[in-house]
């Protein structure tokens, strides 16, 4: 298996939208109403919103490819792009998604390692993320690689308030 990770550019905007919608839908459609899924997907992954996020110098997107097939992506935030006030010594993994058909191949670990490498290169002391409290497989994965729950915050799926656990990994 050949793995490649590539930073997204504006030329990748439509592919970013496609992989974002596909992976989010695969991950959450069975636990949420069609109306809330539709509302969230239209808000979070419309081209204008993704272009705005790609334009932010404190945010970065990375695609992961498995044998030259797009497998998923990673979104990182620093400074004021973080979704919670965590300080300039933190890096946030806002999104990390792998296509369902490519789960269980270690691709998520590649993306986590990419995020950790970037955080260390930028002298960040910790890396953090929010994970839905009902996403037990993701929580188990993060715990296995030394993330610990340090808080919680609200996440809105359409008009429904959900709780994300904030999980943090200290790097120094």
N, C-alpha and C positions, 0 to 999 in steps of 0.2 A: 504494500500500500504506500503510495506516494502522497505526502501531506505538504501542502503549501498554504501559507498565510500571506494575504495581500491587503495592503491598506486601500480603502475605498476612496475614489475620487468622484467628482461630479459626473464623469462619464458613466459611472456605475449606478447612478440614481435609480433607474428603472429596475435593475437587477436587485438593488438593495430593497426597493419596495416589494418586489415579488417574494424574495426570501423572507422578509419581515412578516408579511401577511401569511405566507404558507406556514412558517414555523410557529408563529403565535397561535394561529388557528389550530394547528395540530396539537399544540400543548394544552390549550384551554377551552376549546369549543365544547367538549363533553361535560364540563362543570359549570358552564355559564349559559344564560339564555341567548338565543339567536339575536335578539334585539340589542342586548348589551355588548355582545361580540361585534356586531355590525357597527354600533356607535363608536366603540373603542378603535376598531381597525380604521374606520374612516377618519377619526381624529388624529390618531398617532402615526399612521403610515401613509397619509396623503403626500403627494409629491412636494407640495409647498412646505409642509412640516419637515420632511426629511431633508430637503434642500437647506432649510434654516439650520437644522442640526449639523449637517455637513459643513456649513459655513462657520460654525462656532469654533474658534481656535482652541477652545478648551475641551472639545469633544473629538473623538476619532472613531471610525468604524473600520473593522477588519473582516474580510471574508476568509473562510477556511475552505480549502479544496481537498477532496480525497480522490486520488487518481484523476485529477483534472475536472471533476464534477463538483459544483458548488455544494457544500455540505452544511454551511451555516454561517453565522457571523457573531461578532463581538462589538459592543459599543462601550467606550470608556469615556469618563468625564473627570476633569480636574477643576480646581479653583471654583469659580462661581457657576460652572455648568453642572456641578453635583446636585442631585435632587434633594439632598439634605445638607445642612450646614455642618460640614465635617472638618473644615480647615484645609489649609494649603498643603498639609503634610499627608493628605489622603488622596487616593485614586478610587473612583467608583467604577464598578462594572455595572452599567445600567441594564444592558441586555447581553445575554449569551444564549444562543439558540442553535440547535443542531436539527437538521431534518430527521423526522421520525425514522425513516428507513435506514438512516445511518447511525442511529443510537447504538450504544454499547461497543463502540470501536475506539474509544479513548480520545475522540475528537474534542470533547469538552475540556479535557485535561490539557490538550495542546493550547486551547484558547486561554485557559486560566494561566498557564505558564507564560504565554505571551503577555498577558496583563501584568503578571508579577515582574517579568523582565523589564517592561516599560516603567513600572512603578519604581523599581530599584534604580534604573538609569536616571530617573528624575528625582532621586533622593526622597521618595515618599516613605513614610514610616508605617503606613497601613494601607490595606486594600479592603474595600467593603462592597456589599451588594444588598439588594432587597430581594427576598424570595417569598412567594405566596405561602402562607402558613399551611395550606392544604397540598402543596407540592412536595410530598414526602420523599420522593426519589431524589429531587434536587437537594433538599435539606440534608439527606443522608450523604450525598456526594460531597457537599461542601464541608460537612463535619469530618469526613474521611481525609480531607486535605487541609485540616487545621483551621477552618473558619469556625468561629463561635458566635452564638447569638448575643448581640449587645444592645438590642432595642427592637422597636417595631414602629411602623408608620402606616398610614392609610394609603390605599391605592384604589382608584375608582375605575371600575369596569362598567362603562356606561353610567347608569344612575345608582349602581350598587357599590357601597363601600366595602372593601375587603382589607384584610390586614396582611402586610408583608413583614416578615421577620428581617431585621437588619443583622447581617452576619459580617464579621470582621476578621481579618487575618493580619496579625502584626508581622512586619517584615524585619524589624531590627531588634 
